[in-house]
Amino acid sequence: MTEDSSSYSSTHPPIPPTTEDDRVSWLRLLRSRRVGIATFWRLLQEQGSAAAALDALPGIAAAAGVDGYEVCPAGVAHAELSNGRRHGARLVFHGEPEFPPLLAEIVDAPPFLWVVGDPQVLARPQIAMVGARNASSLGLRMTRSLAKGLGEHGACISSGLARGIDTAAHAAAVDTGTVAVLAGGVDILYPSENTRLAEQIRDTGGALISEHSLGMQPHARHFPARNRIVSGMSAATVVVEAAAKSGSLITARCALDQGREVLAVPGHPLDARAGGCNLLIRDGARLVRNADDVLEAVGPLLASPAQRELPLAAAAPQPKAVPEGPPERRGLRETADLHSQILARLGSAPLAEDQLIRDLAAPSGQVAPALTDLELEGRISRRAGGLLTIVN
């Protein structure tokens, strides 16, 4: 079960920061107030570098009606870097060899990841496994069997370190490779009962990763964004025991939006924990009985050592070329009118940016800067997958 991901192709710059000053500038830009991931990439493309974007940002904010805007101070970025070093964490930037190759292809790829453990594991082929926190005994047994079987065939298991299915998947894959994507900082292990498991992952060639700064406590809004990393770095997402309204279905939705394979383990129709999985299968997800079913979907990319050295990159959509030249500029009245049109079309229900552009029948070169303005003003918000909502 996959969906066309052509509208989700990345336009991210292929070259990572190469100097310490560049790395600090990337960190400062993303940590600046009201700069989300989409705005980060847009500013980097428009200005040519993070340092130039930092210089331009106060003027861009002023033009959007935000007076007195200040970018993230260099001292804050240096403090975050020092804190990371104290915890044995490393920043891996988009475009570096260790950055997950499939994650680099999604439209809202994080510019960098904090990593505790072995960064090399991120470049291996990944299969995501997610499911219920209150998993049944059979669900846990199935998860362990799948994770072990997939690991023995060269796959690295990615999940979110949550209770239940996530925990079982990580534990079964400790010896073959697993990556835990955290909703808070890499030094904040949640739930705390998985501290020992997290240490095992770190110490046996796996990794704990997060896009958030160290010390960040996980909040409800972080989990959907975390889920798009779990699915984004993986060739396929396997759902084991998920209720009809389970958060695991958010991960499945992210995977579909990213053009990745979604598979599900079926369950009894009267078991509420299987409702979401059964719905996924009804809607076209591959049915999973054992690891062989998963390998049938993605196995050719895990088959040989040579293919493991270039993990799944060929399966990802190729990035579109970054458009040359500056974005189209409009007069103040035209800009105000465009802002009003955008706000009139957005509501509390998320809307994809490409759909908004089609609805407006306006050039993307005009809409993109307007969205940056409105995000800096705090009038719109971006969610996982590049979806837009209005801020009430």
ABEGO torsion letter per residue (X at the ends): XBBBAAAABBABBABBBABAAAAAAAAAAAABBGBBAAAAAAAAAAAGBAAAAAAAAAAAAAAAGBBGBBBBBAAAAAAAAAAAAAAGBBBBBBGBAABBAAAAABAABBABBBBBEBAAAAABBBBBBBEBABBBAAAAAAAAAAAAAAAAAGBBBBBAGBBEAAAAAAAAAAAAEBBBBBABBAABBOBAAAAAAAAAAAAAGBBBBBABBBGBBBBAAAAAAAAAAAAAABABBBBBGBBAABAAAAAAAAAAAAGBBBBBBBBBAABAAAAAAAAAAAAGBBBBABAAAAAAAAAAAAABAAAAABBGAAABBBBBBBBBEBBBBBBAAAAAAAAAAAAAABBABBBBAAAAAAAAGBBAAAAAAAAAAAAAAGABBBBBGGBBBBBX
